[in-house]
Structure formats: structure tokens, C-alpha cells
């Protein structure tokens, strides 16, 4: 009886710590309370939240000084956001590091990637696992990167896919460029060296290397290595069809 009386006297001022969960409605309500407390913790640290009621932290979010986060952003796993970073509305960021001074525009998805200092990402960009961006990079709207290392000052500004690639410094990749890294069975690497300019609507058929300082004319399909400091043009003169051609198939282990 003495033990029961002692337990009965243990009273908490936090009603949510003892609130039961008996339905999805109860669970949703408590989740909102928990998220609000996380948001208020960020505000106390000096983070600017455009609306503390519209942020979801589903893991660990570590923020530096003078960070700004707009509405409806979701953070999953372990996310590190350094000083003076701005994150626009409706972004989903998972297991990522965003280095200082970078700006992430609206509707950008970042997964298992690192963003270099003073970079500009989005809007509507998608960074898939294995992406590492150097400082002062620009990744624009409707660009998808996967397992790609992009060097300092390089730009992929519009409507492009760069996968399984090493891109040097001060490279410009034009709109509609695709690294064709998959033949249906295997994946191959594209290497783009420093100071390369890739014209719009270019297909790079991996494995392939573009030499330092080279220029690729718009509309080219590149299947061979490109020498340094050259202009390469590769446009088909006529359309051909090969009858009976078979796609590569995976070999069963």
C-alpha cells in the first residue's frame, strides 16, 4: 500500500507525456505536438521557420547559425544544415549535408548527398544517393543527379540527367543533356574533365571521357572519347534501322 501511495503522488505537468494512444487520430494529434516541440527548439537556437506548424523532422536535424526554412519541408534520417543556408518550401531532404551559404529552392528532393558551400539547387531538382557537389555549383530545375561528383563552379541548369559521372570544375552542361549510363544490363561511368562545355540536347554514351577544355556541339551523340581543347560534332546524317537487333540481357547468377 505504501508503494501504491508513492506512485499515486508522482504527477507530471506534461499532459502529453501520459496521454494514451488508442486510435490513428490520437497518434496524429500527439505527433503534431511532438513536431511543434522540435520546431520550437529550432527557433530557440536561432533558426528562422516561416511557419513552425509546417515542418516535419523524422530523424535528426542539426542547424547552424542564421538558417532559414520555409514551409512544408520534410527532414528524414540525419541532416546537417550549416550556417546561412536557405531552404525553400516543399523540400524533402534525407541523410544529407548542406554546407554553408547554399540555397535550396522549392520542391527539391535530396537523398544521401552532400551540397558544397554557396551552391544553388532547384527548384524541382532531384539529388539521388551518392551525389557530391563542390562549392558554388548550380543545379537547376528538373535536373536529376545520381552517384555523380560535380566539381567547383560547375553548372547543370536545366532538364538534364547526370548519373554515374565525374564532372570537373567550371563545366557547363546544357539543357536536355543525358549521360546514357545503362545498357539494360550494366552501368558505366562518364568522365567530364575541367572547363568542358556540353551543348544542349547531347547524349553521352558511357563509358566515355570528355577531355579538358573540350566543347560538344548541341544535338550530338558522343560514343567515343573526346580530345582536350577540341570541338566535337556528332549528328546523324540519316536515320537507320537494324533489323533483328537484340538488347543486352542480364546474366542470371
C-alpha atoms as a printed R data frame, in Angstrom:
    type eleno elety resid chain resno      x       y       z
1   ATOM     1    CA   UNK     A     1  0.000   0.000   0.000
2   ATOM     2    CA   UNK     A     2  2.874   2.354   0.776
3   ATOM     3    CA   UNK     A     3  4.304   1.742  -2.746
4   ATOM     4    CA   UNK     A     4  0.932   2.395  -4.360
5   ATOM     5    CA   UNK     A     5  0.557   5.651  -2.446
6   ATOM     6    CA   UNK     A     6  4.052   6.751  -3.557
7   ATOM     7    CA   UNK     A     7  3.278   6.050  -7.232
8   ATOM     8    CA   UNK     A     8 -0.009   7.872  -6.964
9   ATOM     9    CA   UNK     A     9  1.815  11.012  -5.890
10  ATOM    10    CA   UNK     A    10  4.054  11.103  -8.966
11  ATOM    11    CA   UNK     A    11  2.410  13.853 -11.005
12  ATOM    12    CA   UNK     A    12  3.636  15.399 -14.260
13  ATOM    13    CA   UNK     A    13  2.879  18.841 -15.651
14  ATOM    14    CA   UNK     A    14  3.194  17.438 -19.174
15  ATOM    15    CA   UNK     A    15 -0.199  16.018 -20.062
16  ATOM    16    CA   UNK     A    16  1.088  14.710 -23.417
17  ATOM    17    CA   UNK     A    17  3.661  12.514 -21.687
18  ATOM    18    CA   UNK     A    18  0.861  10.422 -20.223
19  ATOM    19    CA   UNK     A    19 -1.750  10.716 -22.965
20  ATOM    20    CA   UNK     A    20 -2.846   7.341 -24.297
21  ATOM    21    CA   UNK     A    21 -2.885   6.404 -27.971
22  ATOM    22    CA   UNK     A    22 -5.960   4.414 -28.858
23  ATOM    23    CA   UNK     A    23 -6.560   5.441 -32.439
24  ATOM    24    CA   UNK     A    24 -4.901   6.899 -35.512
25  ATOM    25    CA   UNK     A    25 -6.470  10.216 -34.542
26  ATOM    26    CA   UNK     A    26 -4.754  10.116 -31.148
27  ATOM    27    CA   UNK     A    27 -1.439   9.208 -32.764
28  ATOM    28    CA   UNK     A    28 -1.736  12.053 -35.272
29  ATOM    29    CA   UNK     A    29 -2.503  14.543 -32.521
30  ATOM    30    CA   UNK     A    30  0.494  13.545 -30.406
31  ATOM    31    CA   UNK     A    31  2.756  13.589 -33.467
32  ATOM    32    CA   UNK     A    32  1.769  17.215 -34.102
33  ATOM    33    CA   UNK     A    33  2.581  18.108 -30.501
34  ATOM    34    CA   UNK     A    34  5.974  16.401 -30.825
35  ATOM    35    CA   UNK     A    35  6.760  18.164 -34.124
36  ATOM    36    CA   UNK     A    36  5.802  21.528 -32.644
37  ATOM    37    CA   UNK     A    37  8.220  20.997 -29.769
38  ATOM    38    CA   UNK     A    38 11.017  20.177 -32.207
39  ATOM    39    CA   UNK     A    39 10.192  23.323 -34.176
40  ATOM    40    CA   UNK     A    40 10.212  25.479 -31.061
41  ATOM    41    CA   UNK     A    41 13.600  24.019 -30.179
42  ATOM    42    CA   UNK     A    42 14.948  25.167 -33.556
43  ATOM    43    CA   UNK     A    43 13.504  28.641 -33.034
44  ATOM    44    CA   UNK     A    44 15.262  28.892 -29.684
45  ATOM    45    CA   UNK     A    45 18.531  28.009 -31.453
46  ATOM    46    CA   UNK     A    46 18.044  30.936 -33.830
47  ATOM    47    CA   UNK     A    47 16.675  29.090 -36.872
48  ATOM    48    CA   UNK     A    48 14.086  31.031 -38.861
49  ATOM    49    CA   UNK     A    49 10.983  28.955 -39.569
50  ATOM    50    CA   UNK     A    50  8.414  30.593 -41.823
51  ATOM    51    CA   UNK     A    51  5.727  28.568 -40.012
52  ATOM    52    CA   UNK     A    52  6.585  26.422 -37.001
53  ATOM    53    CA   UNK     A    53  3.439  24.370 -37.541
54  ATOM    54    CA   UNK     A    54  4.512  23.248 -41.035
55  ATOM    55    CA   UNK     A    55  7.772  21.326 -40.675
56  ATOM    56    CA   UNK     A    56  8.363  17.587 -40.216
57  ATOM    57    CA   UNK     A    57 11.552  16.224 -38.641
58  ATOM    58    CA   UNK     A    58 11.662  12.447 -38.949
59  ATOM    59    CA   UNK     A    59 15.127  11.893 -37.567
60  ATOM    60    CA   UNK     A    60 17.920  14.306 -36.610
61  ATOM    61    CA   UNK     A    61 18.185  17.883 -37.909
62  ATOM    62    CA   UNK     A    62 21.277  19.862 -36.885
63  ATOM    63    CA   UNK     A    63 21.287  23.523 -37.943
64  ATOM    64    CA   UNK     A    64 23.979  26.186 -37.855
65  ATOM    65    CA   UNK     A    65 23.513  29.926 -37.468
66  ATOM    66    CA   UNK     A    66 21.081  32.041 -39.497
67  ATOM    67    CA   UNK     A    67 19.383  29.113 -41.235
68  ATOM    68    CA   UNK     A    68 16.041  29.821 -42.925
69  ATOM    69    CA   UNK     A    69 13.497  27.046 -43.558
70  ATOM    70    CA   UNK     A    70 10.290  27.713 -45.474
71  ATOM    71    CA   UNK     A    71  7.020  25.816 -45.087
72  ATOM    72    CA   UNK     A    72  6.209  22.131 -45.663
73  ATOM    73    CA   UNK     A    73  9.784  20.813 -45.571
74  ATOM    74    CA   UNK     A    74 10.427  17.216 -44.509
75  ATOM    75    CA   UNK     A    75 13.732  16.093 -42.988
76  ATOM    76    CA   UNK     A    76 14.489  12.372 -42.720
77  ATOM    77    CA   UNK     A    77 17.414  10.450 -41.256
78  ATOM    78    CA   UNK     A    78 20.443  12.540 -40.312
79  ATOM    79    CA   UNK     A    79 20.519  16.011 -41.876
80  ATOM    80    CA   UNK     A    80 23.154  18.679 -41.238
81  ATOM    81    CA   UNK     A    81 22.468  22.242 -42.356
82  ATOM    82    CA   UNK     A    82 25.354  24.674 -41.919
83  ATOM    83    CA   UNK     A    83 25.385  28.457 -41.414
84  ATOM    84    CA   UNK     A    84 23.439  30.823 -43.688
85  ATOM    85    CA   UNK     A    85 21.632  28.097 -45.615
86  ATOM    86    CA   UNK     A    86 18.178  28.859 -47.028
87  ATOM    87    CA   UNK     A    87 15.708  26.063 -47.786
88  ATOM    88    CA   UNK     A    88 12.641  26.870 -49.867
89  ATOM    89    CA   UNK     A    89  9.151  25.436 -49.435
90  ATOM    90    CA   UNK     A    90  8.112  21.822 -50.012
91  ATOM    91    CA   UNK     A    91 11.588  20.270 -49.979
92  ATOM    92    CA   UNK     A    92 12.319  16.688 -48.885
93  ATOM    93    CA   UNK     A    93 15.845  16.195 -47.518
94  ATOM    94    CA   UNK     A    94 17.142  12.834 -46.305
95  ATOM    95    CA   UNK     A    95 20.557  11.849 -44.894
96  ATOM    96    CA   UNK     A    96 22.260  14.899 -46.347
97  ATOM    97    CA   UNK     A    97 24.740  17.635 -45.536
98  ATOM    98    CA   UNK     A    98 24.212  21.142 -46.867
99  ATOM    99    CA   UNK     A    99 27.288  23.282 -46.457
100 ATOM   100    CA   UNK     A   100 27.227  26.957 -45.544
101 ATOM   101    CA   UNK     A   101 25.734  29.633 -47.718
102 ATOM   102    CA   UNK     A   102 23.835  27.310 -50.043
103 ATOM   103    CA   UNK     A   103 20.287  27.937 -51.210
104 ATOM   104    CA   UNK     A   104 17.829  25.113 -51.865
105 ATOM   105    CA   UNK     A   105 14.848  26.228 -53.945
106 ATOM   106    CA   UNK     A   106 11.286  24.927 -53.739
107 ATOM   107    CA   UNK     A   107 10.299  21.290 -54.366
108 ATOM   108    CA   UNK     A   108 13.858  19.968 -54.308
109 ATOM   109    CA   UNK     A   109 14.482  16.343 -53.232
110 ATOM   110    CA   UNK     A   110 17.876  15.472 -51.745
111 ATOM   111    CA   UNK     A   111 18.762  11.915 -50.681
112 ATOM   112    CA   UNK     A   112 22.109  10.761 -49.257
113 ATOM   113    CA   UNK     A   113 24.030  13.612 -50.852
114 ATOM   114    CA   UNK     A   114 26.325  16.495 -49.925
115 ATOM   115    CA   UNK     A   115 25.972  20.075 -51.168
116 ATOM   116    CA   UNK     A   116 29.094  22.247 -51.346
117 ATOM   117    CA   UNK     A   117 29.351  25.772 -49.997
118 ATOM   118    CA   UNK     A   118 27.459  28.626 -51.676
119 ATOM   119    CA   UNK     A   119 25.688  26.370 -54.152
120 ATOM   120    CA   UNK     A   120 22.279  26.908 -55.752
121 ATOM   121    CA   UNK     A   121 19.931  23.936 -56.081
122 ATOM   122    CA   UNK     A   122 16.483  23.731 -57.677
123 ATOM   123    CA   UNK     A   123 13.664  24.386 -57.964
124 ATOM   124    CA   UNK     A   124 12.364  20.897 -58.754
125 ATOM   125    CA   UNK     A   125 15.811  19.289 -58.617
126 ATOM   126    CA   UNK     A   126 16.410  15.694 -57.531
127 ATOM   127    CA   UNK     A   127 19.690  14.574 -55.986
128 ATOM   128    CA   UNK     A   128 19.839  10.814 -55.560
129 ATOM   129    CA   UNK     A   129 22.244   8.800 -53.377
130 ATOM   130    CA   UNK     A   130 25.953   9.222 -54.000
131 ATOM   131    CA   UNK     A   131 25.767  12.794 -55.260
132 ATOM   132    CA   UNK     A   132 28.547  15.103 -54.040
133 ATOM   133    CA   UNK     A   133 28.616  18.734 -55.166
134 ATOM   134    CA   UNK     A   134 31.608  21.035 -54.906
135 ATOM   135    CA   UNK     A   135 31.329  24.655 -53.852
136 ATOM   136    CA   UNK     A   136 29.481  27.223 -55.979
137 ATOM   137    CA   UNK     A   137 27.712  24.635 -58.117
138 ATOM   138    CA   UNK     A   138 24.368  25.307 -59.788
139 ATOM   139    CA   UNK     A   139 21.830  22.504 -60.210
140 ATOM   140    CA   UNK     A   140 18.673  23.813 -61.826
141 ATOM   141    CA   UNK     A   141 15.068  22.914 -62.469
142 ATOM   142    CA   UNK     A   142 14.174  19.359 -63.461
143 ATOM   143    CA   UNK     A   143 17.748  18.113 -63.149
144 ATOM   144    CA   UNK     A   144 18.370  14.626 -61.743
145 ATOM   145    CA   UNK     A   145 21.759  13.574 -60.392
146 ATOM   146    CA   UNK     A   146 22.667  10.064 -59.248
147 ATOM   147    CA   UNK     A   147 26.038   8.910 -57.927
148 ATOM   148    CA   UNK     A   148 27.581  11.998 -59.511
149 ATOM   149    CA   UNK     A   149 30.505  14.103 -58.322
150 ATOM   150    CA   UNK     A   150 30.252  17.674 -59.600
151 ATOM   151    CA   UNK     A   151 33.296  19.952 -59.302
152 ATOM   152    CA   UNK     A   152 33.554  23.513 -58.064
153 ATOM   153    CA   UNK     A   153 31.740  26.132 -60.106
154 ATOM   154    CA   UNK     A   154 30.088  23.666 -62.486
155 ATOM   155    CA   UNK     A   155 26.531  24.115 -63.712
156 ATOM   156    CA   UNK     A   156 23.743  21.733 -64.729
157 ATOM   157    CA   UNK     A   157 20.935  24.222 -65.019
158 ATOM   158    CA   UNK     A   158 18.059  22.656 -66.967
159 ATOM   159    CA   UNK     A   159 16.274  19.403 -67.744
160 ATOM   160    CA   UNK     A   160 19.227  17.012 -67.566
161 ATOM   161    CA   UNK     A   161 20.184  13.612 -66.164
162 ATOM   162    CA   UNK     A   162 23.738  13.065 -64.935
163 ATOM   163    CA   UNK     A   163 24.347   9.628 -63.428
164 ATOM   164    CA   UNK     A   164 27.429   7.596 -62.516
165 ATOM   165    CA   UNK     A   165 29.603  10.530 -63.506
166 ATOM   166    CA   UNK     A   166 32.671  12.518 -62.513
167 ATOM   167    CA   UNK     A   167 32.385  16.148 -63.549
168 ATOM   168    CA   UNK     A   168 35.323  18.533 -63.146
169 ATOM   169    CA   UNK     A   169 35.454  22.219 -62.283
170 ATOM   170    CA   UNK     A   170 33.850  25.052 -64.278
171 ATOM   171    CA   UNK     A   171 31.896  22.684 -66.504
172 ATOM   172    CA   UNK     A   172 28.680  23.803 -68.198
173 ATOM   173    CA   UNK     A   173 26.154  21.096 -69.093
174 ATOM   174    CA   UNK     A   174 23.425  22.344 -71.409
175 ATOM   175    CA   UNK     A   175 19.705  21.713 -71.236
176 ATOM   176    CA   UNK     A   176 18.491  18.258 -72.146
177 ATOM   177    CA   UNK     A   177 21.860  16.534 -71.696
178 ATOM   178    CA   UNK     A   178 21.778  12.858 -70.709
179 ATOM   179    CA   UNK     A   179 24.544  10.569 -69.555
180 ATOM   180    CA   UNK     A   180 23.428   7.243 -71.016
181 ATOM   181    CA   UNK     A   181 24.906   5.070 -68.297
182 ATOM   182    CA   UNK     A   182 22.790   1.899 -68.576
183 ATOM   183    CA   UNK     A   183 22.574  -0.529 -71.477
184 ATOM   184    CA   UNK     A   184 19.852  -2.665 -69.947
185 ATOM   185    CA   UNK     A   185 22.283  -4.951 -68.131
186 ATOM   186    CA   UNK     A   186 25.268  -2.908 -66.889
187 ATOM   187    CA   UNK     A   187 26.047   0.637 -65.800
188 ATOM   188    CA   UNK     A   188 29.051   2.663 -66.990
189 ATOM   189    CA   UNK     A   189 30.809   5.880 -65.969
190 ATOM   190    CA   UNK     A   190 31.025   9.211 -67.753
191 ATOM   191    CA   UNK     A   191 34.032  11.458 -67.042
192 ATOM   192    CA   UNK     A   192 33.825  15.145 -67.901
193 ATOM   193    CA   UNK     A   193 37.068  16.973 -67.220
194 ATOM   194    CA   UNK     A   194 37.596  20.625 -66.226
195 ATOM   195    CA   UNK     A   195 36.318  23.544 -68.342
196 ATOM   196    CA   UNK     A   196 34.182  21.415 -70.664
197 ATOM   197    CA   UNK     A   197 31.143  22.945 -72.387
198 ATOM   198    CA   UNK     A   198 28.381  20.494 -73.316
199 ATOM   199    CA   UNK     A   199 25.767  21.859 -75.719
200 ATOM   200    CA   UNK     A   200 22.046  21.304 -75.288
201 ATOM   201    CA   UNK     A   201 20.322  18.032 -76.176
202 ATOM   202    CA   UNK     A   202 23.513  15.967 -76.015
203 ATOM   203    CA   UNK     A   203 23.684  12.241 -75.276
204 ATOM   204    CA   UNK     A   204 26.883  10.921 -73.711
205 ATOM   205    CA   UNK     A   205 27.039   7.156 -74.234
206 ATOM   206    CA   UNK     A   206 29.093   5.748 -71.355
207 ATOM   207    CA   UNK     A   207 31.779   4.733 -70.841
208 ATOM   208    CA   UNK     A   208 33.160   7.946 -72.302
209 ATOM   209    CA   UNK     A   209 35.564  10.752 -71.350
210 ATOM   210    CA   UNK     A   210 35.356  14.388 -72.430
211 ATOM   211    CA   UNK     A   211 38.845  15.905 -72.330
212 ATOM   212    CA   UNK     A   212 39.725  19.128 -70.545
213 ATOM   213    CA   UNK     A   213 38.540  22.287 -72.259
214 ATOM   214    CA   UNK     A   214 36.566  20.472 -74.956
215 ATOM   215    CA   UNK     A   215 33.284  21.690 -76.448
216 ATOM   216    CA   UNK     A   216 30.422  19.432 -77.534
217 ATOM   217    CA   UNK     A   217 28.081  20.840 -80.157
218 ATOM   218    CA   UNK     A   218 24.374  20.838 -79.375
219 ATOM   219    CA   UNK     A   219 22.446  17.784 -80.512
220 ATOM   220    CA   UNK     A   220 25.466  15.482 -80.546
221 ATOM   221    CA   UNK     A   221 25.529  11.831 -79.585
222 ATOM   222    CA   UNK     A   222 29.002  11.099 -78.218
223 ATOM   223    CA   UNK     A   223 30.173   7.482 -78.262
224 ATOM   224    CA   UNK     A   224 33.962   7.950 -78.258
225 ATOM   225    CA   UNK     A   225 36.401   9.784 -76.023
226 ATOM   226    CA   UNK     A   226 36.787  13.466 -76.874
227 ATOM   227    CA   UNK     A   227 40.279  15.061 -77.008
228 ATOM   228    CA   UNK     A   228 41.205  18.122 -74.967
229 ATOM   229    CA   UNK     A   229 40.525  21.636 -76.254
230 ATOM   230    CA   UNK     A   230 38.550  20.458 -79.278
231 ATOM   231    CA   UNK     A   231 35.115  20.991 -80.789
232 ATOM   232    CA   UNK     A   232 33.240  17.746 -81.358
233 ATOM   233    CA   UNK     A   233 30.127  17.472 -83.523
234 ATOM   234    CA   UNK     A   234 28.280  14.207 -83.993
235 ATOM   235    CA   UNK     A   235 24.889  14.400 -85.678
236 ATOM   236    CA   UNK     A   236 23.436  11.602 -87.764
237 ATOM   237    CA   UNK     A   237 23.055  12.414 -91.467
238 ATOM   238    CA   UNK     A   238 20.323   9.854 -91.940
239 ATOM   239    CA   UNK     A   239 18.178   7.545 -89.866
240 ATOM   240    CA   UNK     A   240 18.985   3.834 -89.908
241 ATOM   241    CA   UNK     A   241 17.151   0.791 -88.552
242 ATOM   242    CA   UNK     A   242 18.883  -2.507 -87.774
243 ATOM   243    CA   UNK     A   243 16.541  -5.474 -88.094
244 ATOM   244    CA   UNK     A   244 16.819  -8.344 -85.638
245 ATOM   245    CA   UNK     A   245 18.910  -6.395 -83.133
246 ATOM   246    CA   UNK     A   246 18.780  -7.824 -79.585
247 ATOM   247    CA   UNK     A   247 19.003  -5.813 -76.382
248 ATOM   248    CA   UNK     A   248 21.628  -6.869 -73.800
249 ATOM   249    CA   UNK     A   249 20.190  -9.092 -71.098
250 ATOM   250    CA   UNK     A   250 21.267  -9.628 -67.512
251 ATOM   251    CA   UNK     A   251 23.093 -12.878 -66.822
252 ATOM   252    CA   UNK     A   252 21.497 -14.889 -64.042
253 ATOM   253    CA   UNK     A   253 23.900 -15.620 -61.206
